Amino acid sequence: MSVVCHRDGMKNPAEAIASAGSMVCVFLVKLFTKLAIYRLTSL
């Protein structure tokens, strides 16, 4: 998983949407992992 923001790569909207989607995906995975760890430790 490589999250790299290219300023010059944001010229066409398809790349911008794809990079934004991958960032959201990574964010959700991190959030879900934190939640799972929190639930396991709280038990």
Secondary structure as the mmCIF struct_conf table of DSSP 4:
data_model
#
loop_
_struct_conf.conf_type_id
_struct_conf.id
_struct_conf.beg_label_comp_id
_struct_conf.beg_label_asym_id
_struct_conf.beg_label_seq_id
_struct_conf.end_label_comp_id
_struct_conf.end_label_asym_id
_struct_conf.end_label_seq_id
BEND BEND1 ARG A 7 ARG A 7
HELX_RH_3T_P HELX_RH_3T_P1 ASP A 8 MET A 10
BEND BEND2 LYS A 11 ASN A 12
HELX_RH_AL_P HELX_RH_AL_P1 PRO A 13 SER A 42
#
